[in-house]
């Protein structure tokens, strides 16, 4: 099914905004891997691809609003519709090689296992997954996406790719 221009534009816009946010968080906190639920695709893999394109677009420094700029970051994009889930995992080859103990195949396997999604397309840097909901078996796309998000986050955290919460945050005393 062809994606209409309005939906395509909305997906690229969502990707651009979230991409620049991810890039900023990565620059500030050093995090290079993100698990992210997105809304525009509504479980449509083709639309989800446009979100990824918006995220990975080069930043136009002369533009009024910054968009994109996250092509160097590893990301798992998760979308749920009424009947299906669609996920895209993108991890640049250079990041895969620079991150010891990390495997794009393991990350994808954890997400698929938790959600029931299956790999439908795979390259060295990008893996696309789809899963069908089945209300009779209590498999609802939104719950499937949430399970995938939790599993994906748990994987990247288990590999030390998410900073541990610091429970000893310094809170200055406010003079009275």
C-alpha positions in Angstrom: 0.0 0.0 0.0 1.4 3.4 -1.0 1.8 6.0 1.8 0.1 9.2 1.1 2.1 12.5 1.1 0.5 13.8 4.3 1.4 10.7 6.3 4.9 10.5 4.8 5.5 14.2 5.8 4.2 13.6 9.3 6.4 10.6 9.8 9.5 12.4 8.5 8.6 15.3 10.8 8.2 13.0 13.9 11.5 11.3 13.0 13.3 14.6 12.6 12.1 16.0 16.0 12.9 12.8 17.9 16.2 12.4 16.0 17.4 15.8 17.1 16.2 15.1 20.7 18.1 11.7 20.7 21.2 13.4 19.3 21.1 16.0 22.0 20.6 13.5 24.8 23.5 11.4 23.3 25.8 14.5 23.3 24.9 15.4 26.9 24.8 12.0 28.5 26.9 9.8 26.2 24.1 7.3 25.5 24.4 5.8 22.1 21.5 3.4 22.1 17.8 4.2 22.3 14.5 2.3 22.5 11.8 4.5 21.2 8.0 4.2 20.7 6.7 6.3 17.8 3.1 7.2 17.0 2.7 8.3 13.4 3.3 4.9 11.7 0.5 3.2 13.6 2.1 -0.2 13.1 2.9 0.4 9.4 6.4 -0.7 8.5 6.7 1.5 5.4 5.7 4.6 7.4 8.1 3.6 10.2 10.9 3.7 7.5 10.1 7.3 6.9 10.4 8.1 10.6 13.9 6.5 10.5 14.8 8.6 7.5 13.7 11.8 9.3 15.8 10.8 12.4 18.9 10.0 10.3 18.7 13.1 8.1 21.7 15.4 8.1 21.0 18.5 10.2 20.5 21.6 8.2 22.3 24.2 10.3 20.6 27.1 8.4 17.1 25.8 9.0 14.9 27.6 11.5 14.2 24.3 13.4 16.9 21.6 13.8 15.8 18.1 12.7 17.4 14.7 12.4 21.1 14.2 13.2 20.8 10.8 14.8 22.3 8.7 12.1 25.3 7.8 14.3 23.1 6.5 17.1 21.7 2.9 17.6 18.0 2.9 17.9 15.0 0.5 18.1 11.9 2.2 16.8 8.6 0.6 18.0 5.2 1.2 16.6 1.8 -0.3 17.3 -1.4 -0.1 15.3 -4.8 -1.7 15.7 -3.8 -5.0 14.3 0.0 -5.2 14.1 3.3 -4.0 15.4 6.2 -2.8 13.4 9.8 -2.3 14.6 13.0 -1.1 12.9 16.4 -1.5 14.5 19.2 0.7 13.1 22.7 0.4 14.5 25.5 1.9 12.3 28.3 -0.5 11.5 30.9 1.7 13.2 28.9 1.8 16.4 28.5 -2.0 16.3 32.2 -2.4 16.0 33.0 0.1 18.7 30.7 -1.4 21.3 32.1 -4.5 22.8 29.6 -7.1 24.0 26.8 -5.7 21.9 25.1 -7.6 19.1 22.3 -6.2 16.9 21.1 -9.8 16.4 20.8 -10.3 20.2 18.9 -7.0 20.6 16.5 -7.9 17.8 16.1 -11.5 19.2 15.1 -10.1 22.7 12.6 -7.7 21.2 11.1 -10.4 19.0 10.9 -13.0 21.8 9.1 -10.5 24.1 6.6 -9.3 21.4 6.1 -12.1 19.0 7.4 -10.1 16.1 9.3 -11.7 13.3 12.2 -10.4 11.2 11.0 -9.6 7.7 14.0 -7.8 6.3 17.6 -7.6 7.4 20.9 -5.9 6.4 24.1 -5.2 8.2 22.8 -2.0 9.9 19.0 -2.3 9.7 16.5 -5.0 10.8 12.8 -4.7 10.2 10.3 -6.7 12.2 6.5 -7.2 12.1 4.1 -9.0 14.4 0.3 -9.6 14.2 -2.0 -9.0 17.1 -4.5 -11.7 18.0 -7.2 -10.5 20.5 -8.4 -14.1 21.0 -5.0 -15.0 22.4 -4.7 -11.8 24.4 -2.1 -10.5 22.0 -2.9 -6.8 21.7 -0.4 -4.6 19.6 0.0 -1.9 22.2 0.9 -4.5 24.9 3.1 -6.3 22.4 4.9 -3.0 21.7 5.3 -2.3 25.4 6.7 -5.7 26.0 9.2 -5.2 23.2 10.2 -1.8 24.6 10.8 -3.3 28.0 12.9 -6.2 26.6 14.9 -3.9 24.3 15.7 -1.5 27.2 16.6 -4.4 29.4 19.0 -5.7 26.8 20.9 -2.5 26.3 21.0 -1.9 30.0 22.4 -5.4 30.6 25.2 -4.5 28.2 26.1 -1.4 30.2 24.9 0.9 27.4 22.6 2.9 29.7 24.1 4.7 32.6 23.1 3.4 36.0 20.8 5.6 38.0 23.0 7.5 40.5 21.3 7.2 43.9 23.8 9.6 45.5 22.7 12.7 43.6 24.0 15.8 45.4 21.1 18.0 46.4 22.3 21.3 47.8 20.7 22.7 50.9 18.7 25.8 50.3 19.5 28.5 52.9 16.4 29.7 54.8 
